[in-house]
Amino acid sequence: MMMKLTELLGIELPIVQAPMAGAQGSAMAIAVSNAGGLGSMPCAMLTANGLHNELESIETQTSKPFNVNFFAHAAPAADAKRETAWHAVLTPYYKKFGIDPAGIPTGPGRAPFSAEFADVLEVHQPAVVSFHFGLPPEPLLARVRSWRSKLFSSATTVEEALWLEARGVDAIIAQGVEAGGHRGMFLSDDLTTQIGTLALLPQIVRAVKVPVIAAGGIADARGVAAAMALGAAGVQLGTSYLLCPEATISAIHRAALKSEAARHTALTNLFTGRPARGIVNYVMQELGPINEAAPAFPLATSAIAPLRAKAEADGLGDFSPLWSGQNATGCKELPAAQLTRELAACL
Ligand SMILES: Cc1cc2nc3c(=O)[nH]c(=O)nc-3n(C[C@H](O)[C@H](O)[C@H](O)COP(=O)(O)O)c2cc1C
């Protein structure tokens, strides 16, 4: 029998609030951990100093375990040719909005886990450190292990789950293709390898010995119970938390999640360079959802940022990443603590 997440971490509920970079900060993590689940602090868009401040804030407001999440991608070399090609694709839209491409500032990129982040973590030693896009290089990972934080990472295929288990992770997040936000895929960039949660979860559960956390398209208490019945040690939900008051997404994003538009999502690389699931909008229909010219992750972020800013100033989400999983029916305008307890109601 696989160890349940509640036993592994000494928490009350096997509910993980998914880390969501750009969509929440410490307030949501604190609320969920205090409610008995595992709150998560996403750090991909933070500086080391920002990380320190958020961790201090969490530690003063909860004594419960929480998760600190990082991306583990290799930072790509800048590719001037590809940047030029991508700017050419975007030029008609720059013209329409009167944007001077030469003046485009570098947008909020996403930084991989680094020695600088490890220095900050060492002071705080959180109960859980989780990664997306594989794992950081072994010397950095060894530092995290040395202070006995539990290590989690996402797998989108059985091969990725076996790879993570062989490197000693304490739990694997089985991320089905329904999931909102970035695909955690790291051994292959072939999107045909990506399968749904109901198919992925039991295959990973059978293949590994470590606890498996189900993620992707799970939106209510019955969905949580179903994942547990399939052998999950816990369940990680992201999209369902996006309408909570603690979420920091825009009014445009909130309105899209509440609308019928949320029924139609797709994987797109237009906003960052890596496939991520969001509500289909104007730019995804015009240029994608997948466009080969988009620069490598996370370099695609900056070129689209001014278009997003201009459209949002007009109240439009035409160029915004409206991250959402395939099932937004669990989004409720409830405090994250209450939502967490409701999600565990059928257990
Ligand atoms: C807005 C948003 C941002 C996300 N950002 C991250 C992130 O920073 N790190 C991470 O590991 N996963 C991230 N994810 C993926 C989640 O961890 C999780 O796999 C996903 O939310 C589960 O599917 P669901 O959205 O259908 O519940 C994000 C998901 C969303 C919706």
The ligand as a Tripos MOL2 file, in Angstrom:
@<TRIPOS>MOLECULE
LIG
   31    33     1     0     0
SMALL
NO_CHARGES

@<TRIPOS>ATOM
      1 C1         -2.7500   29.5330  -13.3540 C.3       1 LIG1
      2 C2         -1.8910   28.3140  -13.1980 C.ar      1 LIG1
      3 C3         -0.5280   28.4610  -12.9400 C.ar      1 LIG1
      4 C4          0.2720   27.3320  -12.7230 C.ar      1 LIG1
      5 N1          1.5860   27.5140  -12.3700 N.ar      1 LIG1
      6 C5          2.3010   26.4400  -11.9340 C.ar      1 LIG1
      7 C6          3.5670   26.6280  -11.2990 C.ar      1 LIG1
      8 O1          4.0400   27.7510  -11.1160 O.2       1 LIG1
      9 N2          4.2190   25.5210  -10.8780 N.ar      1 LIG1
     10 C7          3.7070   24.2490  -11.0140 C.ar      1 LIG1
     11 O2          4.3460   23.2910  -10.5900 O.2       1 LIG1
     12 N3          2.5150   24.0570  -11.6120 N.ar      1 LIG1
     13 C8          1.7910   25.1140  -12.0530 C.ar      1 LIG1
     14 N4          0.5370   24.9190  -12.5950 N.ar      1 LIG1
     15 C9          0.0410   23.5270  -12.8120 C.3       1 LIG1
     16 C10        -0.5300   22.9420  -11.5210 C.3       1 LIG1
     17 O3          0.5190   22.5530  -10.6660 O.3       1 LIG1
     18 C11        -1.4090   21.6960  -11.7500 C.3       1 LIG1
     19 O4         -0.7170   20.7250  -12.4870 O.3       1 LIG1
     20 C12        -2.7250   21.9880  -12.4360 C.3       1 LIG1
     21 O5         -3.2960   23.1850  -11.9690 O.3       1 LIG1
     22 C13        -3.7090   20.8340  -12.1890 C.3       1 LIG1
     23 O6         -4.7810   20.8810  -13.0590 O.3       1 LIG1
     24 P1         -6.1310   21.7540  -12.8200 P.3       1 LIG1
     25 O7         -5.7250   23.1520  -13.1390 O.co2     1 LIG1
     26 O8         -7.0730   21.1690  -13.8060 O.co2     1 LIG1
     27 O9         -6.5420   21.5830  -11.3910 O.co2     1 LIG1
     28 C14        -0.2850   26.0290  -12.8330 C.ar      1 LIG1
     29 C15        -1.6490   25.8830  -13.1210 C.ar      1 LIG1
     30 C16        -2.4560   26.9980  -13.2890 C.ar      1 LIG1
     31 C17        -3.9370   26.8060  -13.5670 C.3       1 LIG1
@<TRIPOS>BOND
     1     1     2 1
     2     2     3 ar
     3     2    30 ar
     4     3     4 ar
     5     4     5 ar
     6     4    28 ar
     7     5     6 ar
     8     6     7 ar
     9     6    13 1
    10     7     8 2
    11     7     9 ar
    12     9    10 ar
    13    10    11 2
    14    10    12 ar
    15    12    13 ar
    16    13    14 ar
    17    14    15 1
    18    14    28 ar
    19    15    16 1
    20    16    17 1
    21    16    18 1
    22    18    19 1
    23    18    20 1
    24    20    21 1
    25    20    22 1
    26    22    23 1
    27    23    24 1
    28    24    25 2
    29    24    26 1
    30    24    27 1
    31    28    29 ar
    32    29    30 ar
    33    30    31 1
@<TRIPOS>SUBSTRUCTURE
     1 LIG1         1 GROUP 0 **** ****
